Amino acid sequence: MPQGPKLKQLEEKKGIVIRFVIGHSVTPGGILDRAIDAEDAQHNDFLRLEHVEGYHELSAKTKTYFSTAVAKWDADFYVKVDDDVHVNLGMLATTLSRYRSKPRIYIGCMKSGPVLAQKGVKYHEPEYWKFGEEGNRYFRHATGQIYAISRDLATYISINSPILHRYANEDVSLGAWFIGLDVEHIDERSMCCGTPPDCEWKAQAGNVCVASFDWTCSGICKSVERLKEVHRTCSEGDGAVWSTLI
C-alpha cells in the first residue's frame, strides 16, 4: 500500500482509493479516538464512519461503509478487505476490470457454511430458524475476508439501508441483501489463496493471487508477525499496480 504522496498519486493516476475504514469507540473523543485522529492526521489514509465499533456491529458497519463510500467516490467497484489479509493491488484491479461492463456484480470466494444454532459457539446465528431445519446451510455468499460489489449494488445498499436486515454475521448479511436481486455472483478463487506455500507456488507458476489468508484463522494467522513474510513470497511486486491496465 503506497503511503504519503504516492497514495494520492494512486488515486489520481490509477483511480484506486485505499483507506482504513473505522468508526468510533463507545466513548467518543476518548483515548482510542484521539489516537486514530493523530494517526489519520499523519498519514491521511483513514475513512472515519459515523458508527460505533464492536464485533457484533459488523453488519451495520458494512452498510455504513458502502453508503459512505458510494456518496464520497464515484467508483466502478467498492471493495471490503480485512486488515489481516494480504492483497496484491494490481491483480485485484485487473480482476475487477474484467467485469466493468456488467451490471450488479458481486465478486468474492463464494461459500455456503452451516447455520450454527448452538449458543456460545463462534458464528452463532440467533435467527437460525429462518434458514429451515437444523443442520441447514446458508445460501451462497462471499466469504467476509475480501469481496467487491459494483457501483449499482453499493447504491442499492445506500438507498435501502434502513430496511436491510442484519444477521449475526456480516458476510451472510451482505449475501442476504442480494439474494433476491438480479445479481451475478462471481466465484473468484484467486481471492482466497492460502498463505505460503500455496500463494508462493501459484506466484511461481505465474498465477499471482489477488488475496491470501489462512482459513483456520479467518485471516493470516499471527498476521502482525507474518504479513511481511507473506508479502515477500507472494507479492506481485511493489511496482505492479502502477503498470496495471484498468
Accessible surface in RSA format (square Angstrom, percent):
REM  Atomic radii and reference values for relative SASA: ProtOr
REM  Chains: A
REM  Algorithm: Lee & Richards
REM  Probe-radius: 1.40
REM  Slices: 20
REM RES _ NUM      All-atoms   Total-Side   Main-Chain    Non-polar    All polar
REM                ABS   REL    ABS   REL    ABS   REL    ABS   REL    ABS   REL
RES MET A   1    98.97  51.3  37.75  25.0  61.22 145.8  26.75  22.7  72.22  95.7
RES PRO A   2    20.87  15.2   9.55   8.7  11.32  41.1  20.08  16.6   0.78   4.9
RES GLN A   3   123.44  69.0 109.06  79.7  14.38  34.2  27.21  57.9  96.23  73.0
RES GLY A   4    38.50  47.5   0.00   N/A  38.50  47.5  30.26  83.0   8.25  18.5
RES PRO A   5   119.01  86.7 106.90  97.4  12.11  44.0 115.20  95.1   3.81  23.7
RES LYS A   6   121.35  59.2 121.35  74.5   0.00   0.0  66.56  59.9  54.79  58.4
RES LEU A   7     7.87   4.4   7.87   5.6   0.00   0.0   7.87   5.5   0.00   0.0
RES LYS A   8   116.10  56.6 114.90  70.5   1.20   2.9  68.46  61.6  47.64  50.7
RES GLN A   9    61.93  34.6  60.31  44.1   1.62   3.9  15.49  33.0  46.43  35.2
RES LEU A  10     0.00   0.0   0.00   0.0   0.00   0.0   0.00   0.0   0.00   0.0
RES GLU A  11    28.12  16.1  16.98  12.8  11.14  26.5   7.41  14.3  20.72  16.9
RES GLU A  12   128.66  73.9  90.04  68.1  38.62  91.9  42.44  82.1  86.22  70.4
RES LYS A  13   143.20  69.9 108.92  66.8  34.27  81.6  70.28  63.3  72.91  77.7
RES LYS A  14    39.70  19.4  28.36  17.4  11.34  27.0  12.43  11.2  27.27  29.0
RES GLY A  15    59.94  73.9   0.00   N/A  59.94  73.9  29.95  82.2  29.99  67.2
RES ILE A  16    28.13  16.0  25.15  18.7   2.98   7.2  28.13  20.3   0.00   0.0
RES VAL A  17    55.55  36.6  27.01  24.5  28.54  68.8  27.01  23.5  28.54  77.4
RES ILE A  18    31.88  18.1  29.36  21.9   2.52   6.1  31.85  22.9   0.03   0.1
RES ARG A  19    56.78  23.8  33.59  17.1  23.19  55.2   5.42   7.4  51.36  31.1
RES PHE A  20    92.25  46.2  89.24  55.3   3.01   7.8  92.25  55.9   0.00   0.0
RES VAL A  21    42.32  27.9  24.78  22.4  17.55  42.3  24.78  21.5  17.55  47.6
RES ILE A  22    46.23  26.3  46.23  34.4   0.00   0.0  46.23  33.3   0.00   0.0
RES GLY A  23     1.07   1.3   0.00   N/A   1.07   1.3   0.00   0.0   1.07   2.4
RES HIS A  24    51.88  28.4  50.19  34.9   1.68   4.3  42.01  43.3   9.86  11.5
RES SER A  25    20.35  17.2  12.64  16.9   7.70  17.7  17.66  37.6   2.68   3.8
RES VAL A  26   118.90  78.2 101.70  92.1  17.20  41.5 102.03  88.7  16.87  45.7
RES THR A  27    92.57  65.8  89.87  91.1   2.71   6.5  74.44 100.0  18.13  27.4
RES PRO A  28   110.68  80.7  86.08  78.5  24.60  89.4  86.42  71.4  24.25 150.7
RES GLY A  29    49.05  60.5   0.00   N/A  49.05  60.5  33.16  91.0  15.89  35.6
RES GLY A  30    18.32  22.6   0.00   N/A  18.32  22.6  18.32  50.3   0.00   0.0
RES ILE A  31   132.87  75.6 127.69  95.1   5.17  12.5 127.69  92.0   5.17  14.0
RES LEU A  32   121.83  67.8 120.30  86.1   1.53   3.8 120.70  84.8   1.13   3.0
RES ASP A  33     7.87   5.5   7.87   7.8   0.00   0.0   3.99   9.4   3.88   3.9
RES ARG A  34   141.43  59.4 135.59  69.1   5.85  13.9  61.62  84.2  79.82  48.4
RES ALA A  35    58.21  53.5  44.19  68.2  14.02  31.9  52.77  74.3   5.44  14.4
RES ILE A  36    31.84  18.1  31.81  23.7   0.03   0.1  31.84  22.9   0.00   0.0
RES ASP A  37    77.39  54.2  71.14  70.8   6.25  14.8  28.11  66.2  49.28  49.1
RES ALA A  38    64.99  59.8  50.28  77.6  14.70  33.4  58.85  82.9   6.13  16.3
RES GLU A  39    80.53  46.2  76.96  58.2   3.57   8.5  17.39  33.6  63.14  51.5
RES ASP A  40    33.26  23.3  31.39  31.2   1.87   4.4   3.20   7.5  30.05  30.0
RES ALA A  41    90.52  83.2  49.64  76.6  40.88  93.0  62.81  88.5  27.71  73.4
RES GLN A  42   139.41  78.0 103.49  75.6  35.92  85.5  38.05  81.0 101.36  76.9
RES HIS A  43    61.29  33.5  52.94  36.8   8.35  21.4  31.89  32.9  29.40  34.2
RES ASN A  44   110.78  76.4 108.46 104.8   2.32   5.6  23.34  56.2  87.44  84.5
RES ASP A  45    12.04   8.4  12.04  12.0   0.00   0.0   0.15   0.4  11.89  11.9
RES PHE A  46    27.04  13.5  11.69   7.2  15.35  39.9  11.69   7.1  15.35  43.9
RES LEU A  47    11.73   6.5  10.80   7.7   0.94   2.4  11.73   8.2   0.00   0.0
RES ARG A  48    55.15  23.2  33.43  17.0  21.71  51.7  30.69  41.9  24.46  14.8
RES LEU A  49     1.36   0.8   0.00   0.0   1.36   3.4   1.36   1.0   0.00   0.0
RES GLU A  50   158.08  90.8 133.91 101.3  24.16  57.5  66.77 129.1  91.31  74.6
RES HIS A  51    19.85  10.8   9.58   6.7  10.27  26.3   9.02   9.3  10.83  12.6
RES VAL A  52    77.84  51.2  73.41  66.5   4.43  10.7  73.41  63.8   4.43  12.0
RES GLU A  53    52.38  30.1  40.17  30.4  12.20  29.1  29.05  56.2  23.33  19.0
RES GLY A  54    32.08  39.6   0.00   N/A  32.08  39.6  30.10  82.6   1.97   4.4
RES TYR A  55   130.63  61.0 112.37  63.9  18.25  47.5 107.22  80.6  23.41  28.9
RES HIS A  56   157.26  85.9 133.34  92.7  23.92  61.2  92.52  95.3  64.75  75.3
RES GLU A  57    68.79  39.5  68.32  51.7   0.47   1.1  18.85  36.5  49.94  40.8
RES LEU A  58    60.78  33.8  59.41  42.5   1.36   3.4  59.41  41.7   1.36   3.7
RES SER A  59     7.00   5.9   5.20   6.9   1.80   4.1   5.13  10.9   1.86   2.6
RES ALA A  60    16.68  15.3  15.86  24.5   0.82   1.9  16.02  22.6   0.66   1.7
RES LYS A  61    37.33  18.2  37.33  22.9   0.00   0.0  15.35  13.8  21.97  23.4
RES THR A  62     8.78   6.2   5.15   5.2   3.63   8.7   3.84   5.2   4.94   7.5
RES LYS A  63    21.94  10.7  21.93  13.5   0.01   0.0   9.08   8.2  12.86  13.7
RES THR A  64    36.26  25.8  32.06  32.5   4.20  10.0  17.59  23.6  18.67  28.2
RES TYR A  65    27.32  12.8  27.32  15.5   0.00   0.0  12.61   9.5  14.72  18.1
RES PHE A  66     0.00   0.0   0.00   0.0   0.00   0.0   0.00   0.0   0.00   0.0
RES SER A  67    25.44  21.5  22.04  29.4   3.39   7.8  22.25  47.4   3.19   4.5
RES THR A  68    43.45  30.9  36.48  37.0   6.97  16.6  30.90  41.5  12.56  19.0
RES ALA A  69     2.08   1.9   2.08   3.2   0.00   0.0   2.08   2.9   0.00   0.0
RES VAL A  70    28.32  18.6  13.25  12.0  15.07  36.3  13.25  11.5  15.07  40.9
RES ALA A  71    89.60  82.4  47.89  73.9  41.71  94.9  57.41  80.8  32.19  85.3
RES LYS A  72   125.51  61.2  92.99  57.1  32.51  77.4  48.00  43.2  77.51  82.6
RES TRP A  73    54.03  21.7  50.14  24.3   3.89   9.1  40.30  21.5  13.73  22.3
RES ASP A  74   125.89  88.2  88.18  87.8  37.70  89.2  40.41  95.1  85.48  85.2
RES ALA A  75    30.07  27.7  23.71  36.6   6.37  14.5  30.07  42.4   0.00   0.0
RES ASP A  76    55.73  39.0  45.40  45.2  10.33  24.4  11.81  27.8  43.92  43.8
RES PHE A  77    25.57  12.8  10.14   6.3  15.44  40.2  10.14   6.1  15.44  44.2
RES TYR A  78     9.62   4.5   7.00   4.0   2.62   6.8   9.40   7.1   0.22   0.3
RES VAL A  79    35.02  23.0  21.07  19.1  13.95  33.6  21.07  18.3  13.95  37.8
RES LYS A  80    39.98  19.5  37.09  22.8   2.89   6.9  36.33  32.7   3.65   3.9
RES VAL A  81    64.37  42.4  43.36  39.3  21.02  50.6  43.36  37.7  21.02  57.0
RES ASP A  82    43.32  30.3  36.69  36.5   6.63  15.7  11.50  27.1  31.82  31.7
RES ASP A  83   122.14  85.6  92.36  91.9  29.78  70.4  33.07  77.8  89.07  88.8
RES ASP A  84    37.37  26.2  37.33  37.2   0.04   0.1   6.36  15.0  31.02  30.9
RES VAL A  85    11.02   7.3   0.00   0.0  11.02  26.6   0.00   0.0  11.02  29.9
RES HIS A  86     9.21   5.0   7.59   5.3   1.62   4.2   8.84   9.1   0.37   0.4
RES VAL A  87    32.77  21.6  15.08  13.7  17.69  42.6  15.08  13.1  17.69  48.0
RES ASN A  88     3.94   2.7   2.60   2.5   1.34   3.2   1.34   3.2   2.60   2.5
RES LEU A  89    33.71  18.8  30.73  22.0   2.98   7.5  30.73  21.6   2.98   8.0
RES GLY A  90     2.39   3.0   0.00   N/A   2.39   3.0   2.39   6.6   0.00   0.0
RES MET A  91    53.88  27.9  53.64  35.5   0.24   0.6  28.54  24.3  25.34  33.6
RES LEU A  92    17.95  10.0  17.95  12.8   0.00   0.0  17.95  12.6   0.00   0.0
RES ALA A  93    12.22  11.2   4.86   7.5   7.36  16.7  10.60  14.9   1.63   4.3
RES THR A  94    50.04  35.6  50.04  50.7   0.00   0.0  40.05  53.8   9.99  15.1
RES THR A  95     1.99   1.4   1.99   2.0   0.00   0.0   0.19   0.3   1.80   2.7
RES LEU A  96    15.18   8.5  15.18  10.9   0.00   0.0  15.18  10.7   0.00   0.0
RES SER A  97    30.41  25.7  15.13  20.2  15.28  35.2   8.87  18.9  21.54  30.2
RES ARG A  98   138.95  58.3 106.94  54.5  32.01  76.2  65.05  88.9  73.90  44.8
RES TYR A  99    32.17  15.0  32.06  18.2   0.10   0.3  13.25  10.0  18.91  23.3
RES ARG A 100   128.12  53.8 101.06  51.5  27.06  64.4  31.88  43.6  96.24  58.3
RES SER A 101   110.83  93.7  70.56  94.2  40.27  92.8  57.71 122.9  53.13  74.4
RES LYS A 102    91.84  44.8  83.93  51.5   7.91  18.8  50.92  45.8  40.92  43.6
RES PRO A 103    76.00  55.4  65.65  59.8  10.35  37.6  71.10  58.7   4.91  30.5
RES ARG A 104    83.90  35.2  83.90  42.8   0.00   0.0  24.76  33.8  59.14  35.8
RES ILE A 105     0.00   0.0   0.00   0.0   0.00   0.0   0.00   0.0   0.00   0.0
RES TYR A 106     0.17   0.1   0.17   0.1   0.00   0.0   0.00   0.0   0.17   0.2
RES ILE A 107     0.00   0.0   0.00   0.0   0.00   0.0   0.00   0.0   0.00   0.0
RES GLY A 108     0.00   0.0   0.00   N/A   0.00   0.0   0.00   0.0   0.00   0.0
RES CYS A 109     0.99   0.7   0.76   0.8   0.23   0.5   0.66   1.7   0.33   0.4
RES MET A 110    13.19   6.8   7.86   5.2   5.33  12.7   7.86   6.7   5.33   7.1
RES LYS A 111    69.72  34.0  67.34  41.3   2.37   5.7  32.31  29.1  37.40  39.8
RES SER A 112    21.93  18.5  15.88  21.2   6.04  13.9   8.13  17.3  13.79  19.3
RES GLY A 113    17.66  21.8   0.00   N/A  17.66  21.8  17.66  48.5   0.00   0.0
RES PRO A 114    68.94  50.2  63.89  58.2   5.05  18.3  63.89  52.8   5.05  31.4
RES VAL A 115    12.58   8.3   4.51   4.1   8.08  19.5   4.51   3.9   8.08  21.9
RES LEU A 116    59.29  33.0  57.48  41.1   1.80   4.5  59.14  41.5   0.14   0.4
RES ALA A 117    24.05  22.1  11.43  17.6  12.63  28.7  11.48  16.2  12.58  33.3
RES GLN A 118   128.49  71.9 117.87  86.1  10.62  25.3  44.64  95.0  83.85  63.6
RES LYS A 119   174.10  84.9 157.26  96.5  16.84  40.1  99.97  90.0  74.13  79.0
RES GLY A 120    83.24 102.6   0.00   N/A  83.24 102.6  43.32 118.9  39.92  89.4
RES VAL A 121    53.07  34.9  40.34  36.5  12.73  30.7  45.79  39.8   7.28  19.7
RES LYS A 122   137.81  67.2 116.80  71.7  21.01  50.0  83.92  75.5  53.89  57.4
RES TYR A 123    90.96  42.5  79.47  45.2  11.50  29.9  74.95  56.3  16.02  19.7
RES HIS A 124    35.97  19.7  28.53  19.8   7.44  19.0  24.93  25.7  11.04  12.9
RES GLU A 125     0.33   0.2   0.33   0.3   0.00   0.0   0.00   0.0   0.33   0.3
RES PRO A 126    76.82  56.0  61.15  55.7  15.67  57.0  63.28  52.2  13.54  84.1
RES GLU A 127    38.64  22.2  38.64  29.2   0.00   0.0  21.15  40.9  17.48  14.3
RES TYR A 128    89.36  41.7  86.64  49.3   2.72   7.1  38.23  28.7  51.13  63.0
RES TRP A 129   168.82  67.7 154.27  74.7  14.55  34.2 141.39  75.4  27.43  44.5
RES LYS A 130    90.78  44.3  56.61  34.7  34.17  81.4  39.18  35.3  51.60  55.0
RES PHE A 131    30.63  15.3  16.04   9.9  14.60  38.0  23.57  14.3   7.06  20.2
RES GLY A 132    41.86  51.6   0.00   N/A  41.86  51.6  30.39  83.4  11.47  25.7
RES GLU A 133   140.47  80.6 135.65 102.6   4.82  11.5  58.13 112.4  82.35  67.2
RES GLU A 134   153.64  88.2 117.96  89.2  35.67  84.9  44.00  85.1 109.64  89.5
RES GLY A 135    61.55  75.9   0.00   N/A  61.55  75.9  36.25  99.5  25.29  56.7
RES ASN A 136    57.00  39.3  52.06  50.3   4.94  11.9   9.31  22.4  47.69  46.1
RES ARG A 137   147.60  62.0 126.97  64.7  20.63  49.1  50.43  68.9  97.17  58.9
RES TYR A 138    14.72   6.9  10.34   5.9   4.39  11.4  10.45   7.9   4.28   5.3
RES PHE A 139    51.08  25.6  36.13  22.4  14.95  38.9  48.34  29.3   2.74   7.8
RES ARG A 140   140.95  59.2 137.57  70.1   3.38   8.0  48.18  65.8  92.77  56.2
RES HIS A 141     2.10   1.1   2.10   1.5   0.00   0.0   0.53   0.5   1.57   1.8
RES ALA A 142     0.26   0.2   0.00   0.0   0.26   0.6   0.00   0.0   0.26   0.7
RES THR A 143     1.25   0.9   1.25   1.3   0.00   0.0   0.19   0.3   1.06   1.6
RES GLY A 144     9.69  11.9   0.00   N/A   9.69  11.9   7.91  21.7   1.78   4.0
RES GLN A 145    11.21   6.3  10.78   7.9   0.42   1.0   1.99   4.2   9.22   7.0
RES ILE A 146     0.45   0.3   0.41   0.3   0.04   0.1   0.41   0.3   0.04   0.1
RES TYR A 147     0.06   0.0   0.06   0.0   0.00   0.0   0.06   0.0   0.00   0.0
RES ALA A 148     0.00   0.0   0.00   0.0   0.00   0.0   0.00   0.0   0.00   0.0
RES ILE A 149     0.00   0.0   0.00   0.0   0.00   0.0   0.00   0.0   0.00   0.0
RES SER A 150     6.90   5.8   6.90   9.2   0.00   0.0   6.90  14.7   0.00   0.0
RES ARG A 151    96.57  40.5  96.20  49.0   0.37   0.9  32.77  44.8  63.79  38.7
RES ASP A 152    58.32  40.9  45.98  45.8  12.34  29.2  39.10  92.0  19.22  19.2
RES LEU A 153     2.65   1.5   2.65   1.9   0.00   0.0   2.65   1.9   0.00   0.0
RES ALA A 154     0.00   0.0   0.00   0.0   0.00   0.0   0.00   0.0   0.00   0.0
RES THR A 155    48.03  34.2  48.03  48.7   0.00   0.0  41.25  55.4   6.78  10.3
RES TYR A 156    64.02  29.9  60.10  34.2   3.93  10.2  40.92  30.8  23.10  28.5
RES ILE A 157     0.00   0.0   0.00   0.0   0.00   0.0   0.00   0.0   0.00   0.0
RES SER A 158    38.94  32.9  25.25  33.7  13.69  31.5   1.37   2.9  37.57  52.6
RES ILE A 159   125.73  71.5 100.49  74.9  25.24  60.8 107.68  77.5  18.05  49.0
RES ASN A 160    36.57  25.2  34.72  33.6   1.85   4.5   3.12   7.5  33.45  32.3
RES SER A 161    26.07  22.0  25.99  34.7   0.08   0.2   9.17  19.5  16.91  23.7
RES PRO A 162   120.17  87.6  79.58  72.5  40.59 147.6  91.08  75.2  29.08 180.8
RES ILE A 163   142.94  81.3 113.78  84.8  29.16  70.3 120.62  86.9  22.32  60.6
RES LEU A 164    18.42  10.3  11.90   8.5   6.52  16.4  13.11   9.2   5.31  14.3
RES HIS A 165    83.97  45.9  74.57  51.8   9.40  24.0  60.35  62.2  23.62  27.5
RES ARG A 166   110.79  46.5  94.99  48.4  15.79  37.6  13.30  18.2  97.48  59.1
RES TYR A 167    32.81  15.3  26.30  15.0   6.51  17.0   3.53   2.7  29.28  36.1
RES ALA A 168    44.09  40.5  13.83  21.3  30.26  68.8  26.44  37.2  17.65  46.8
RES ASN A 169    19.37  13.4  16.36  15.8   3.01   7.2  10.04  24.2   9.33   9.0
RES GLU A 170    18.51  10.6  13.68  10.4   4.83  11.5   2.50   4.8  16.01  13.1
RES ASP A 171    16.81  11.8  16.18  16.1   0.63   1.5   2.78   6.5  14.03  14.0
RES VAL A 172     3.13   2.1   3.13   2.8   0.00   0.0   3.13   2.7   0.00   0.0
RES SER A 173     0.09   0.1   0.09   0.1   0.00   0.0   0.09   0.2   0.00   0.0
RES LEU A 174     0.30   0.2   0.30   0.2   0.00   0.0   0.30   0.2   0.00   0.0
RES GLY A 175     0.03   0.0   0.00   N/A   0.03   0.0   0.00   0.0   0.03   0.1
RES ALA A 176    23.14  21.3  10.68  16.5  12.47  28.4  10.75  15.1  12.39  32.8
RES TRP A 177    12.83   5.1   4.45   2.2   8.37  19.7   8.28   4.4   4.55   7.4
RES PHE A 178     0.25   0.1   0.00   0.0   0.25   0.6   0.00   0.0   0.25   0.7
RES ILE A 179    92.53  52.7  70.97  52.9  21.56  52.0  71.32  51.4  21.20  57.5
RES GLY A 180    73.58  90.7   0.00   N/A  73.58  90.7  38.90 106.7  34.69  77.7
RES LEU A 181    61.15  34.1  43.49  31.1  17.66  44.4  47.37  33.3  13.78  37.1
RES ASP A 182   114.67  80.3  97.11  96.7  17.57  41.5  38.24  90.0  76.44  76.2
RES VAL A 183    19.03  12.5   0.00   0.0  19.03  45.9   0.82   0.7  18.21  49.4
RES GLU A 184    69.55  39.9  60.92  46.1   8.63  20.5  33.82  65.4  35.73  29.2
RES HIS A 185    63.02  34.4  38.44  26.7  24.58  62.9  31.23  32.2  31.79  37.0
RES ILE A 186    20.75  11.8  19.11  14.2   1.65   4.0  20.75  14.9   0.00   0.0
RES ASP A 187    77.76  54.5  52.52  52.3  25.24  59.7  22.66  53.3  55.10  55.0
RES GLU A 188    25.72  14.8  24.56  18.6   1.16   2.8   1.34   2.6  24.38  19.9
RES ARG A 189   122.80  51.6 116.54  59.4   6.26  14.9  64.91  88.7  57.89  35.1
RES SER A 190    30.19  25.5  23.99  32.0   6.20  14.3  25.84  55.0   4.35   6.1
RES MET A 191     0.17   0.1   0.13   0.1   0.04   0.1   0.00   0.0   0.17   0.2
RES CYS A 192    12.02   9.1   3.24   3.6   8.78  20.6   0.00   0.0  12.02  13.0
RES CYS A 193     2.83   2.1   1.27   1.4   1.56   3.7   1.51   3.8   1.32   1.4
RES GLY A 194    19.80  24.4   0.00   N/A  19.80  24.4  16.62  45.6   3.18   7.1
RES THR A 195    11.27   8.0   5.84   5.9   5.43  12.9   0.00   0.0  11.27  17.0
RES PRO A 196    37.31  27.2  19.40  17.7  17.91  65.1  19.85  16.4  17.46 108.5
RES PRO A 197    69.58  50.7  69.01  62.9   0.57   2.1  69.36  57.3   0.22   1.4
RES ASP A 198    45.22  31.7  43.75  43.5   1.47   3.5  21.21  49.9  24.01  23.9
RES CYS A 199     0.75   0.6   0.26   0.3   0.49   1.2   0.26   0.6   0.49   0.5
RES GLU A 200    48.64  27.9  48.64  36.8   0.00   0.0   3.91   7.6  44.73  36.5
RES TRP A 201   162.96  65.4 157.92  76.4   5.03  11.8 135.77  72.4  27.19  44.1
RES LYS A 202    78.33  38.2  76.29  46.8   2.04   4.9  50.39  45.4  27.94  29.8
RES ALA A 203    24.44  22.5  10.82  16.7  13.62  31.0  11.14  15.7  13.30  35.2
RES GLN A 204   135.61  75.8  95.56  69.8  40.04  95.3  48.79 103.9  86.81  65.8
RES ALA A 205    75.82  69.7  38.37  59.2  37.45  85.2  51.15  72.0  24.67  65.3
RES GLY A 206    60.93  75.1   0.00   N/A  60.93  75.1  32.40  88.9  28.53  63.9
RES ASN A 207    99.53  68.6  90.74  87.7   8.79  21.2  26.77  64.4  72.77  70.3
RES VAL A 208    32.56  21.4  27.29  24.7   5.27  12.7  27.29  23.7   5.27  14.3
RES CYS A 209     2.31   1.7   1.23   1.4   1.07   2.5   0.98   2.5   1.32   1.4
RES VAL A 210     0.02   0.0   0.00   0.0   0.02   0.0   0.00   0.0   0.02   0.1
RES ALA A 211     0.57   0.5   0.00   0.0   0.57   1.3   0.57   0.8   0.00   0.0
RES SER A 212     1.01   0.9   1.01   1.4   0.00   0.0   0.00   0.0   1.01   1.4
RES PHE A 213     0.44   0.2   0.08   0.1   0.36   0.9   0.08   0.1   0.36   1.0
RES ASP A 214    24.51  17.2  20.99  20.9   3.52   8.3   9.30  21.9  15.21  15.2
RES TRP A 215   119.38  47.9 101.85  49.3  17.53  41.2  86.63  46.2  32.74  53.1
RES THR A 216   132.26  94.1  91.75  93.0  40.50  96.5  89.67 120.4  42.59  64.4
RES CYS A 217    60.31  45.6  36.71  40.9  23.60  55.5  17.86  45.2  42.46  45.8
RES SER A 218    36.81  31.1  32.58  43.5   4.23   9.7  17.79  37.9  19.02  26.6
RES GLY A 219     0.31   0.4   0.00   N/A   0.31   0.4   0.31   0.9   0.00   0.0
RES ILE A 220     4.82   2.7   0.00   0.0   4.82  11.6   0.00   0.0   4.82  13.1
RES CYS A 221    31.26  23.6  29.08  32.4   2.18   5.1  20.11  51.0  11.15  12.0
RES LYS A 222   159.94  78.0 138.47  85.0  21.47  51.1  92.81  83.5  67.12  71.5
RES SER A 223    24.37  20.6  20.87  27.9   3.49   8.1   1.95   4.1  22.42  31.4
RES VAL A 224   141.87  93.4 113.33 102.6  28.54  68.8 120.76 104.9  21.11  57.3
RES GLU A 225   129.75  74.5  98.00  74.1  31.74  75.6  58.09 112.4  71.65  58.5
RES ARG A 226    71.33  29.9  70.71  36.0   0.62   1.5  34.48  47.1  36.85  22.3
RES LEU A 227    57.85  32.2  57.83  41.4   0.02   0.1  57.83  40.6   0.02   0.1
RES LYS A 228   181.56  88.6 173.96 106.7   7.60  18.1 118.95 107.1  62.61  66.7
RES GLU A 229    83.10  47.7  79.27  60.0   3.82   9.1  47.23  91.3  35.87  29.3
RES VAL A 230     1.14   0.8   1.14   1.0   0.00   0.0   1.14   1.0   0.00   0.0
RES HIS A 231    69.19  37.8  69.18  48.1   0.01   0.0  57.70  59.5  11.49  13.4
RES ARG A 232   172.28  72.3 141.76  72.3  30.52  72.7  73.27 100.1  99.02  60.0
RES THR A 233    26.70  19.0   9.44   9.6  17.26  41.1  15.22  20.4  11.49  17.4
RES CYS A 234     1.19   0.9   0.53   0.6   0.66   1.5   0.53   1.4   0.66   0.7
RES SER A 235    30.84  26.1  10.71  14.3  20.13  46.4   9.21  19.6  21.63  30.3
RES GLU A 236    42.23  24.2  14.01  10.6  28.23  67.2  10.85  21.0  31.39  25.6
RES GLY A 237    35.64  44.0   0.00   N/A  35.64  44.0  33.04  90.7   2.60   5.8
RES ASP A 238   114.95  80.5  89.86  89.4  25.09  59.3  45.04 106.0  69.91  69.7
RES GLY A 239    47.15  58.1   0.00   N/A  47.15  58.1  33.90  93.0  13.25  29.7
RES ALA A 240    28.83  26.5  18.71  28.9  10.12  23.0  25.09  35.3   3.74   9.9
RES VAL A 241     7.94   5.2   7.41   6.7   0.53   1.3   7.41   6.4   0.53   1.4
RES TRP A 242    75.80  30.4  58.12  28.1  17.67  41.5  46.73  24.9  29.07  47.2
RES SER A 243    86.42  73.0  62.04  82.8  24.38  56.2  51.86 110.4  34.55  48.4
RES THR A 244    13.02   9.3   5.50   5.6   7.53  17.9   8.32  11.2   4.70   7.1
RES LEU A 245   164.29  91.5 146.53 104.8  17.76  44.7 149.02 104.7  15.27  41.1
RES ILE A 246    71.88  40.9  23.90  17.8  47.97 115.6  32.28  23.2  39.60 107.5
END  Absolute sums over single chains surface
CHAIN  1 A    13404.8      10452.4       2952.4       7653.5       5751.3
END  Absolute sums over all chains
TOTAL         13404.8      10452.4       2952.4       7653.5       5751.3
